[in-house]
Amino acid sequence: MINSQVLAAAREKARKSKRKVLNLLPGGRQFCDCTECYGKQLPRSSRLIDKHRRDFGRHPTSLHPGAPCAGSAQSTAFGFRSKSSAPDTATEDSNPLMLAIDFGASASVSEPLAFNLTSALDDEHPLIPHSGSGFGSPSHSNSQPGSPALGLYLAEQAPGSNMDLDNSLAQLSDEDSIEEPTLGPTTPAADVELFGRLLHIDRAVDIPPPLRLRGGQESDDERSDGDDQDRDSQDDEPNPDPLEEVEDDPPEMHVEPIELGGEPDVPGEENNGIPAHDEHPTIFNIYLRTWVLYAFRGVTHDVVQAVLESHKATLLAEARRGDFPAEYIAQIRNMATTLRALERRIGMDFSDLITIYSLCPLPQCGKRYTLEELSELPDPQCVRQVGNDRCEGMLYTESTLTNGTQKRTPTKSFPYNSLPQALGRLLSRPGITGFMQHWRRADDEPVNEDVPPPLAPEDWMNNVDQNQRFGDMSEAWGWRCQGTGLERTWDGQEYEDVPIGETPLALSRLPLGLNLGLNMDGFQAFRGKFAATGTYSVNGVYIVVNNLPFHLRMLIENMILAMVIPGPYEPKGYAFDQVLEPLVDDLIDLSRGINLPVYNPQTRRIEEQTVYASLSSLLVDWIARIKCTGHAGVASEHNHCLYCKMRQCDLSLPRGYLSEGFELRDPHEHLQDKCRWRDAPEEEREPIRQETGTTFVDFDRIPGFYSFDNCPIDAMHLFDLGITPAIVKDILYSPGMLRKRHARQPADETPEARFNAFVRRTYFPPHCSRLPCELSKMGSRTKAEQWRNLRTILVPALFEAWRIGDTIPDANIPRGGENTTNFKVQQSLAAHLLRRRRHAHNADGGDVDNMPQIQDCASSRNPRDYIACIMRYCVATHGLFQHQITRQDVADMTALLELVGVGFTRMNVHLSPSFHNATHIGGHILRYGNVSGTSLNRFEQANRVLIKINTNGHGRGVLEATMAKGWMRRAESHRYVKLLQSIEEPTEDDLTTLDALLDATKNGPEHDFQRGVLDAVLAGEAPIHGLEPVRLATQPARVDFRSVKHARFYELMVGFCNDHNPFDNAIFYGYGREPEGGVHLSPRDSTLSYPNFFRYGVRYGSAGHSRGYRARYGYIDNRVPVIIQGIYESTVRVQDQEHKFLAVMVQRFVVPNPQPLFLWNYWGDFMGIHAWEFEHFGPLEAVHPDAFSGVFALSDIEMTYGHYWITYEMANTSPTNRNNPR
């Protein structure tokens, strides 16, 4: 027995020799468990064992030192841990692929595990059990506490050791702990099951180690590599533009500052359409090319005038020498020579469409004035009375012009683009109303009389089966439940919406019932004189017509910029309502029906028709959501959630994420609370806001609109900018879950280094413009696309980071020294969690003696617990992001998201409110369709158009009006492109003008359409109406099949022509004798080679071409990955007919045999993650471009039994909806 004297002597000797106490105690020598010595029972000193571990690594299946073979299959996911005394008969070099476990009868699995594996599965619904919440019963964890027991566990298994060593080692401090913790055994086959079919079961997790436990890895003053990185270390870098440019951004546009001092000129007859189109083509082309110089190249008014006068003088000189028609000469003499006249001639004068309003510049006021009201004021002071005081804001400055006229310039103003007029311009375009009817089916025929009332949500639920797929907004229940023809009134007791006629009108049954979405997004306008003294925040307000197909809905020319809210600061309260009032007034009028000009395809004329429009959705981010709905905000204790009444302190407990316990807000009751706040005196409003969590905003005047109920969650901000960064940075990286496992672990073998290396070597397809970077450089400025791409590969990346051998071991990650950044972050997060739990404890009336303590809030350090929650998150988000989804899918994925929050709270992880908000997204999908339909990504791109407009350094309202005018120019430029492209026999001058337009806009309309096509395909709208599925690159090269580079493809091309031969009596041949009916495919001059091609908006490229190399991978058929070796188009003449054959030369990836055992295997088909032989390809084959069905990301993992490629589905463009197996 080891007494206190022996222990004290060992400690003193350890201090002098700087060795570990355990090595100087009886029984301190152990069997080495490195990969070279494991199983040989060779006793070694601790120092030698440490050296072997560093040099050779620990054997992944070692259970403890002294055992020749650790074999009993154990499962530790979700807290299971069993020990078997029977040794495993597998040898050291056994292939883990062959160690499959029969979970129904295997004796190596403990009884509790075997019972749960066989009893927890449900045959009818394998993903979610029949209980309403979708959770199985929690199982009790058999796991032991972490590091304090490591020494005990080590000692009690050592041969010849005294069992009383337990109590002695229990007295050791953290500094005396062993250097590297023993790793609990796991098996790949068990992980496949536990992280597969059992992922949906709510399991207990390992007991988190005490917060002060550091695992003996470092002294208090030590720092591990990377601990000196701040949580947002990249914040030290220069502040980049929050809307960073990408390759396909529209170019900078130059727009003149709008004159606000006087009345605009009265528009004449020539403003209708494009008057210059009736003039001679040469003059029209001159106008367009000159306008391009001004709008896109930044030339001044004087330069425009000089260019036009020069062209006019040249044409007149030519007319004197030539025989020009008199009409042409008259048009030359009448040419526009100023910018103002030019814009009128080409239909780019928007002075009659934009209304300028003046605002009081004081943030606490913001009263709105028309320019007419401004001109009638006796003095520049704002006339608004606040109590007994008059507002001190100065509305305008006055200056005297050279002719003596007094000019008043508003101090602050903003532009408003009349919504009815903008809708009228949109509906006047030929074909647009036809696109708006694309969603109608047999039972959706429009009616002009006796319009039925809208359906109830229960009608949709009863008609749509649990497994029936839906995707677009028009297929969800909210589309046919949207009513119009209402007015919001007070009946003496409460506010309610009553029909103007006998019943409300179903918006979907009206001939022109427009379903509108509104986006409001702020950005920093870094240009102008105000940027030098601080930020200048500008908000664009966009309207989209949801009736349009997705690929057309979000194009710049089909979006309406309703207004640009001025900076430098965002308006609040009364000021915000003043800005919105003109737009809200128009929305109220549209909900009652107004007459607008509409193009009639039957008569081919523009005629007036009654148009109804209702605002069905606010498509905004979290900050704008608070402002637009009047919500109290995420910091509120009682009203942090916009959709339910869950208290914020409950987010520290599982009940904060279980939807069956949510008390959802009632829209009608919420409206009464808003009106109660509005009607209350100023001094009583704040208590009402604290009680109800809401205030009245101007949107609440719109009939049928109920703030939070019409504000769907944006998946991009929730997941890509919310939960994913929180998991990676706040839950994993900052608390040190990717830190060193032991102090002497080489820097390139730490989990963080392995994670970063995995991300670096991952290939992403070219449509992924922003790629994830190193963990230390990802922070608050990381783009949503980077987080989204990282989420795609997150589970395999973490598996690579944490695995030892072929599995993630069951052992805690050290917390780090007390002075390390990781440990301080853990302390801070534990304090936040403790504060929440104490609030919840008090709210529940808990006993003071049972008050939660800081040690109860230490987070888990077991990576297997984390990977389980992250697996649930990745599976759920992948399922919810599908473009075609079922009600059952929504229920299943929402249940997994609930388990994410439940699991993390049981691991004592402090969570942001985003994890709770995620549990509400399922209901929004049922109402608004797939998450693509409510995504804000395209609105972010719209803001880039405003940012790139050259405002000539002007600020205040001039800046906003200039932005609005520039937007309309950009949106209308598509008309000229379409007009020139419609010319049947264009001249060289026409083509030159077309090229100038396309070059100036960087193929803007064309590129936007192609990008819209890709987004539409990802949103489930393939095939696209009228779209050519395959588009080839524009610069092919002539091929000589006799050259070494192309020779191997010649016979394949000949065979492809025969396989796709449309002729009955023709046989294509290459080398050799001509067969009967033979048509020779010449190895020269018959074939072109292309670097890439597009199919449904996705680019595929040739690995043998520099311009196609980045797009060299793709899927064919049903997710079969291939590498593209060449793209060839052969032209042959058969029976005096010319025919083209387009073939893609590919090599398929090779399926591994046997399949490797990864913990995500069960979900592989569902998530599109599959393993293939590393750098092995099948034989060359020729396929048609129509076979391509998507692209993937690609990385690799080297296991002990083989090296594998891992593919991740990134885009599926198959025209038919596939089944997603689970």
ABEGO torsion letter per residue (X at the ends): XBBAAAAAAAAAAAAAAGBBAAAABBGABBBBABAAABGAGBBBBAAAAAAAAAAAEBBAABABBGBABBABBBBABGGBBBBBABBBABBAABBAAAABBBAAABAABBAAAAAAAAAABBAABAABBABAAGBBBBBBBABBBBAAAAAAAAAAABBGBBAAAAAAAAABBAAABBABBBBBBBBAAAAAAAABAAAABBBBBBBBBBAABAGGABBAABBBBGAABBABAAAABBBBBABBBBAABBBBBBBBBBBAABBBBBBBAAABEBAAAABBAAAAAAAAAAAAAAAAAGBBAAAAAAAAAAAAAAAAAAAAABBBBAAAAAAAAABBABAAAAAAAAGABAAAABBBBBBBABAABGBBBBAAAAAABABABBABBBEABBBABBABBBBBBAAGBBBBBBABBBBBBBAAAAAAAAAABBGAAAAAAAABBAAABBBABGBBBBBBAAAAAAABBAABBBABAAABAAAAABBBGBBBBBAGABBBBBBABABBBBAAABABBBBBBBBBBBBBBABEAAAAAEBBBBBBBBBBBAABBAAAAABAAABBBABBBBOABBBBEAAAAAAAAAAAAAAAAAAAEBBBBBBBAAAGBBBBBBBBBBBABBBBBAAAAAAAAGBAEAABAAAABAABABBAAAAABAAAABAAABBBBBAAAAAAAAAAAAABBAAAAAAAAAAAGBBBBAAAABBGBBGAAABBBBAAAAAAABAAAAAAAAAAAAAGAABBABAABBAAABAAAAAAAAAAABBBBAABABBBBBAAABBAABBAAAAAAAAAAAAAAAAAAABBEABBBBBBBBAEBAABAAAAAAAAAAAAAAAAAAAAAAAAGBBAAABBBAAAABBBABAAAAAAAAAAAAAAAAAAABABBBAAAAAAAAAAAAAAAAAAAAAGBBBBAAAAAAAAAAAAAAAAEBAAAABAAAAAAAAAAAAABBAGGBBEAAAAAAAAAAAAAAAAAAAAAAAAAABABBBAAAAAAAAAAAAAAGGAAAAAAAAAAAAAAAAGBOBBBGBBABBBBABBBBBBAABAAAAAAAAAAAAAAAAABABAABBBBBBEBBBBGBBBBBABGABBBBABBBBGGBBBBBAABAAAAAAABBBBEBGBBBBBABBBBBBBBBGGBBBBBBBBBBBBBBBBOBBBBBAAAAAAAAAGBBBBBBGBBBBBBBBBAAABAEBBBBBBBBBAAEBBBBBBBABBABABBBBBBX
